[in-house]
Amino acid sequence: MLLGASLLLGGGEIWRRLAMLATPEIQPAGLVAFGGLFVLCAISLTGFALLRSGWLRWPMALLLAAGSMLVDGYQWAVGDFMDYESFVTMVQSAGDLGSALAQQGMALALAAGKALLLLLAVGLKPSEGGGLWARGARWAALPILLGLSVLLFFRGGEGGSGLPSSHSGASLALLHVFDVATSERGPRQQVALKPAASPRNSDIVLIIDESIAGAYLDINSETGVYSGLAGGAAGGEVRPPIHNFGLATSVTHCSVGSNVVLRFGGTRDNYRKTIRSGPSIWAYAKSAGLGTVYLDAQRTGGRYQNRMDDAERALIDHWEQFADVAVVDRDHAVADKLAGYLNDGKPQLILVNKVGGHFPVSDKFPMSHARYQPMLKRGLMPDVTDMAGGDNLDGRASNWRLYRNSYRNTLLWSVGGFFDRLFAQANIDSATILYTSDHGQSFHERGDGGEATHCTPAPQIEEGIVPLVVIGDGGDEGQNARWAQAAAAGRDQSSHYRIFPTLLGLMGYAAKDVAPLYGPDLLAAEPDPFTFNTRFNARLGSDPAWLHVPLDQIARPPLSDYRAGATTGTK
């Protein structure tokens, strides 16, 4: 009864998988294969429950229950199936467990309840007897689980959708153990390049915003939100030179992958090797004689994120988080802190991770910036920086309209308000600031269903579209002219992959030395493929998957969200 109950509680995923195999037309072979695999997994589950030895039965019960909770918790929170790519992302984001509990407590509690049923179903001592079929199930239990793992391996970690979450979760865990055990490992390389120019006497800043849809800013769309980067200052003060490279493609459509490549560099061809063994941006800064500063507005308590570790942390001179600041005010606190470092007269590399516009967005702005109405109900999760789900999304067009307006208000505060505050305080005469986001977002402007905004298994093109802006000229008029020319020539046709070599160039490393390792920079004339990676954790024999973004198909912010009678504004 307990086994049957746990399988029935996965009925929603079973039905969704069957619907996928019957849409747009019935796939008989796929339906038979799925049905056969499901029956085999059910036999395996029963076989584990019938094991006589408690010392063997309870560990398997724990493994299967843990796999069930992991997969169900993810799928019920995100509303999509878990594959190996998603599994690795969740493992790498383990430091966000607190935010997950705060925001997705109900989904995780339900997943835990189902996992408890499974734990008892497998772990409790079986009754005597059963005959030949019970003996067969016991002997087949482990081979079936291992066979599913082998099948997922040869399919690049895909193919477990709709199967019992106990077995898909345990199989993905086994794959990950194998993957880690067989992956190349070695000491991280030291910096081999030498700066061709004398060390800079000014700051280099990389601001990585969170979940900023490039088309929703006024610098990239006529219907975009005030960003503080369009030249017109709110208070009338003189702004530094601002060079807008327009819409750019991100490394990938999830935070971890984009951030780690922005810190370690790499091209589309070699990024996996580079992020595994290449020197970090901090190491290059140290070699160029710069101090290093990291401002992290997303995490607290000294927790790492985006695959940072102790070795990387050791290269950072000043690492600041903002635990004592309310989430809604953290980006503005970052602006104050960043201004202080820009004004201290010390040449430094400064990397910033902002709170930005990751969901939940209902409480990421004060009421003074609630310009766009109607919007989501407030007071739901004011203390959550970023985590999957939230905002009571239900996939309906009317709900997305509220979401987009709350998102606009968030941008008004965390982007426009951030830069207004920074420019009012900071001396940027000789500094150079690069501004981008880790990934974009899809807000279902075309009327399609769904509840996810990014990091989806089959992403919309908007998930990989981000802003890219260079601020300041390093105190060099000639450099200012080069930036202006490059921005005009490269508008709407660049990518994240140009940022790391650009930072190295600002540190004094020669482009001819940098390009063979990290590709061309933002000043180079080489065309960019304008693609983002939809399979960043390409392992188990699979290759990265690149999605090209046609500019004329990027959805634009619909005016009809907040202006009666306006057109949708989509393309």
Solvent accessible surface area in square Angstrom, and as a share of the most:
residue,aa,sasa,rsa
1,M,215,0.96
2,L,60,0.30
3,L,36,0.18
4,G,34,0.32
5,A,36,0.28
6,S,3,0.02
7,L,42,0.21
8,L,143,0.71
9,L,92,0.46
10,G,10,0.10
11,G,29,0.28
12,G,51,0.49
13,E,18,0.08
14,I,40,0.20
15,W,180,0.63
16,R,74,0.27
17,R,43,0.16
18,L,61,0.30
19,A,43,0.33
20,M,93,0.41
21,L,11,0.06
22,A,43,0.34
23,T,87,0.51
24,P,132,0.83
25,E,128,0.57
26,I,115,0.59
27,Q,74,0.33
28,P,92,0.58
29,A,83,0.64
30,G,22,0.21
31,L,51,0.25
32,V,114,0.66
33,A,58,0.45
34,F,15,0.06
35,G,31,0.30
36,G,35,0.34
37,L,44,0.22
38,F,40,0.17
39,V,85,0.49
40,L,81,0.40
41,C,1,0.00
42,A,24,0.19
43,I,70,0.35
44,S,0,0.00
45,L,2,0.01
46,T,37,0.22
47,G,0,0.00
48,F,5,0.02
49,A,8,0.06
50,L,32,0.16
51,L,24,0.12
52,R,102,0.37
53,S,42,0.27
54,G,28,0.27
55,W,194,0.68
56,L,71,0.35
57,R,10,0.04
58,W,93,0.33
59,P,69,0.43
60,M,25,0.11
61,A,0,0.00
62,L,108,0.54
63,L,59,0.29
64,L,0,0.00
65,A,10,0.08
66,A,61,0.47
67,G,6,0.06
68,S,0,0.00
69,M,75,0.34
70,L,67,0.34
71,V,4,0.02
72,D,2,0.01
73,G,2,0.02
74,Y,20,0.08
75,Q,11,0.05
76,W,75,0.26
77,A,20,0.15
78,V,28,0.16
79,G,44,0.42
80,D,42,0.22
81,F,13,0.05
82,M,10,0.04
83,D,25,0.13
84,Y,4,0.02
85,E,38,0.17
86,S,12,0.07
87,F,10,0.04
88,V,1,0.01
89,T,14,0.08
90,M,52,0.23
91,V,63,0.36
92,Q,44,0.20
93,S,23,0.15
94,A,70,0.54
95,G,36,0.34
96,D,18,0.10
97,L,108,0.54
98,G,48,0.46
99,S,20,0.13
100,A,13,0.10
101,L,97,0.48
102,A,70,0.54
103,Q,18,0.08
104,Q,25,0.11
105,G,30,0.29
106,M,142,0.63
107,A,12,0.10
108,L,31,0.15
109,A,59,0.46
110,L,104,0.52
111,A,0,0.00
112,A,37,0.29
113,G,36,0.35
114,K,13,0.06
115,A,7,0.06
116,L,97,0.48
117,L,52,0.26
118,L,4,0.02
119,L,36,0.18
120,L,64,0.32
121,A,15,0.11
122,V,0,0.00
123,G,0,0.00
124,L,92,0.46
125,K,155,0.66
126,P,18,0.11
127,S,94,0.61
128,E,140,0.63
129,G,48,0.46
130,G,33,0.32
131,G,45,0.43
132,L,141,0.70
133,W,160,0.56
134,A,1,0.00
135,R,119,0.43
136,G,38,0.37
137,A,7,0.05
138,R,52,0.19
139,W,197,0.69
140,A,32,0.25
141,A,1,0.01
142,L,88,0.44
143,P,78,0.49
144,I,27,0.14
145,L,1,0.01
146,L,85,0.42
147,G,37,0.36
148,L,5,0.03
149,S,10,0.06
150,V,81,0.46
151,L,63,0.31
152,L,1,0.01
153,F,58,0.24
154,F,158,0.66
155,R,129,0.47
156,G,19,0.18
157,G,1,0.01
158,E,76,0.34
159,G,16,0.15
160,G,12,0.11
161,S,23,0.15
162,G,4,0.04
163,L,10,0.05
164,P,10,0.06
165,S,9,0.06
166,S,4,0.02
167,H,0,0.00
168,S,6,0.04
169,G,0,0.00
170,A,0,0.00
171,S,0,0.00
172,L,4,0.02
173,A,30,0.23
174,L,61,0.30
175,L,7,0.04
176,H,33,0.15
177,V,100,0.57
178,F,102,0.42
179,D,14,0.07
180,V,70,0.40
181,A,68,0.53
182,T,84,0.49
183,S,49,0.31
184,E,122,0.55
185,R,173,0.63
186,G,52,0.50
187,P,126,0.79
188,R,90,0.33
189,Q,98,0.43
190,Q,154,0.69
191,V,31,0.18
192,A,89,0.69
193,L,27,0.13
194,K,154,0.65
195,P,38,0.24
196,A,78,0.60
197,A,60,0.47
198,S,90,0.58
199,P,87,0.54
200,R,49,0.18
201,N,129,0.66
202,S,13,0.08
203,D,8,0.04
204,I,0,0.00
205,V,0,0.00
206,L,1,0.00
207,I,0,0.00
208,I,1,0.01
209,D,1,0.00
210,E,3,0.01
211,S,0,0.00
212,I,0,0.00
213,A,6,0.05
214,G,0,0.00
215,A,4,0.03
216,Y,3,0.01
217,L,0,0.00
218,D,43,0.22
219,I,16,0.08
220,N,17,0.09
221,S,11,0.07
222,E,183,0.82
223,T,31,0.18
224,G,14,0.14
225,V,1,0.01
226,Y,54,0.20
227,S,0,0.00
228,G,0,0.00
229,L,4,0.02
230,A,64,0.49
231,G,51,0.49
232,G,52,0.50
233,A,23,0.18
234,A,77,0.60
235,G,68,0.65
236,G,65,0.63
237,E,60,0.27
238,V,141,0.81
239,R,30,0.11
240,P,26,0.16
241,P,49,0.31
242,I,39,0.20
243,H,15,0.07
244,N,26,0.13
245,F,2,0.01
246,G,0,0.00
247,L,2,0.01
248,A,0,0.00
249,T,0,0.00
250,S,0,0.00
251,V,0,0.00
252,T,2,0.01
253,H,8,0.03
254,C,17,0.10
255,S,28,0.18
256,V,13,0.08
257,G,3,0.03
258,S,0,0.00
259,N,4,0.02
260,V,3,0.02
261,V,3,0.02
262,L,2,0.01
263,R,6,0.02
264,F,8,0.03
265,G,1,0.01
266,G,3,0.02
267,T,32,0.19
268,R,39,0.14
269,D,138,0.72
270,N,48,0.24
271,Y,2,0.01
272,R,92,0.34
273,K,118,0.50
274,T,16,0.09
275,I,10,0.05
276,R,91,0.33
277,S,19,0.13
278,G,5,0.05
279,P,8,0.05
280,S,3,0.02
281,I,1,0.00
282,W,0,0.00
283,A,19,0.15
284,Y,4,0.01
285,A,0,0.00
286,K,79,0.33
287,S,52,0.34
288,A,3,0.02
289,G,53,0.51
290,L,7,0.03
291,G,22,0.21
292,T,0,0.00
293,V,0,0.00
294,Y,5,0.02
295,L,0,0.00
296,D,1,0.00
297,A,0,0.00
298,Q,8,0.04
299,R,9,0.03
300,T,31,0.18
301,G,76,0.73
302,G,40,0.38
303,R,85,0.31
304,Y,69,0.26
305,Q,19,0.09
306,N,9,0.04
307,R,81,0.29
308,M,13,0.06
309,D,68,0.35
310,D,103,0.53
311,A,75,0.58
312,E,8,0.03
313,R,70,0.25
314,A,85,0.66
315,L,60,0.30
316,I,7,0.03
317,D,67,0.35
318,H,91,0.41
319,W,50,0.17
320,E,45,0.20
321,Q,43,0.19
322,F,15,0.06
323,A,63,0.49
324,D,150,0.78
325,V,44,0.25
326,A,59,0.46
327,V,10,0.06
328,V,37,0.21
329,D,62,0.32
330,R,20,0.07
331,D,4,0.02
332,H,15,0.07
333,A,22,0.17
334,V,0,0.00
335,A,0,0.00
336,D,52,0.27
337,K,77,0.33
338,L,0,0.00
339,A,2,0.02
340,G,43,0.41
341,Y,27,0.10
342,L,11,0.06
343,N,75,0.38
344,D,57,0.29
345,G,68,0.66
346,K,126,0.53
347,P,37,0.23
348,Q,8,0.04
349,L,1,0.00
350,I,0,0.00
351,L,2,0.01
352,V,0,0.00
353,N,4,0.02
354,K,0,0.00
355,V,7,0.04
356,G,1,0.01
357,G,0,0.00
358,H,13,0.06
359,F,15,0.06
360,P,4,0.02
361,V,0,0.00
362,S,0,0.00
363,D,15,0.08
364,K,9,0.04
365,F,0,0.00
366,P,36,0.23
367,M,115,0.51
368,S,96,0.62
369,H,43,0.19
370,A,15,0.12
371,R,157,0.57
372,Y,22,0.08
373,Q,85,0.38
374,P,53,0.34
375,M,32,0.14
376,L,10,0.05
377,K,151,0.64
378,R,70,0.26
379,G,55,0.53
380,L,61,0.30
381,M,31,0.14
382,P,67,0.42
383,D,116,0.60
384,V,8,0.05
385,T,9,0.05
386,D,13,0.07
387,M,28,0.12
388,A,22,0.17
389,G,17,0.16
390,G,15,0.14
391,D,0,0.00
392,N,105,0.54
393,L,23,0.12
394,D,60,0.31
395,G,15,0.15
396,R,153,0.56
397,A,74,0.58
398,S,67,0.43
399,N,15,0.08
400,W,2,0.01
401,R,92,0.33
402,L,51,0.25
403,Y,0,0.00
404,R,20,0.07
405,N,0,0.00
406,S,0,0.00
407,Y,0,0.00
408,R,0,0.00
409,N,0,0.00
410,T,0,0.00
411,L,0,0.00
412,L,9,0.05
413,W,35,0.12
414,S,4,0.03
415,V,0,0.00
416,G,0,0.00
417,G,10,0.09
418,F,0,0.00
419,F,0,0.00
420,D,31,0.16
421,R,102,0.37
422,L,0,0.00
423,F,15,0.06
424,A,72,0.56
425,Q,80,0.36
426,A,15,0.12
427,N,84,0.43
428,I,10,0.05
429,D,108,0.56
430,S,52,0.33
431,A,4,0.03
432,T,1,0.00
433,I,0,0.00
434,L,0,0.00
435,Y,0,0.00
436,T,0,0.00
437,S,0,0.00
438,D,1,0.01
439,H,0,0.00
440,G,0,0.00
441,Q,1,0.01
442,S,3,0.02
443,F,0,0.00
444,H,19,0.09
445,E,19,0.09
446,R,108,0.39
447,G,58,0.56
448,D,54,0.28
449,G,56,0.54
450,G,35,0.34
451,E,84,0.38
452,A,24,0.19
453,T,1,0.00
454,H,16,0.07
455,C,40,0.24
456,T,19,0.11
457,P,58,0.37
458,A,84,0.65
459,P,19,0.12
460,Q,70,0.31
461,I,24,0.12
462,E,8,0.04
463,E,3,0.02
464,G,0,0.00
465,I,2,0.01
466,V,0,0.00
467,P,0,0.00
468,L,1,0.00
469,V,0,0.00
470,V,0,0.00
471,I,0,0.00
472,G,0,0.00
473,D,19,0.10
474,G,24,0.23
475,G,57,0.55
476,D,65,0.34
477,E,152,0.68
478,G,33,0.31
479,Q,27,0.12
480,N,45,0.23
481,A,61,0.47
482,R,115,0.42
483,W,1,0.00
484,A,49,0.38
485,Q,134,0.59
486,A,13,0.10
487,A,8,0.06
488,A,83,0.64
489,A,73,0.56
490,G,17,0.16
491,R,96,0.35
492,D,34,0.18
493,Q,94,0.42
494,S,5,0.03
495,S,0,0.00
496,H,2,0.01
497,Y,13,0.05
498,R,14,0.05
499,I,0,0.00
500,F,4,0.02
501,P,4,0.03
502,T,5,0.03
503,L,0,0.00
504,L,0,0.00
505,G,35,0.34
506,L,17,0.08
507,M,1,0.00
508,G,11,0.10
509,Y,5,0.02
510,A,20,0.15
511,A,67,0.52
512,K,158,0.67
513,D,47,0.25
514,V,3,0.02
515,A,43,0.34
516,P,103,0.65
517,L,82,0.41
518,Y,7,0.03
519,G,10,0.10
520,P,42,0.26
521,D,22,0.11
522,L,7,0.04
523,L,71,0.35
524,A,33,0.26
525,A,104,0.80
526,E,99,0.45
527,P,121,0.76
528,D,20,0.10
529,P,74,0.46
530,F,12,0.05
531,T,15,0.09
532,F,0,0.00
533,N,0,0.00
534,T,29,0.17
535,R,76,0.28
536,F,10,0.04
537,N,13,0.06
538,A,4,0.03
539,R,66,0.24
540,L,19,0.09
541,G,81,0.78
542,S,21,0.14
543,D,95,0.49
544,P,25,0.15
545,A,31,0.24
546,W,88,0.31
547,L,56,0.28
548,H,102,0.46
549,V,2,0.01
550,P,37,0.23
551,L,71,0.35
552,D,105,0.54
553,Q,99,0.44
554,I,1,0.00
555,A,1,0.01
556,R,40,0.14
557,P,1,0.01
558,P,4,0.02
559,L,34,0.17
560,S,41,0.26
561,D,3,0.01
562,Y,59,0.22
563,R,129,0.47
564,A,106,0.82
565,G,87,0.84
566,A,24,0.19
567,T,106,0.61
568,T,78,0.45
569,G,27,0.26
570,T,46,0.27
571,K,141,0.60
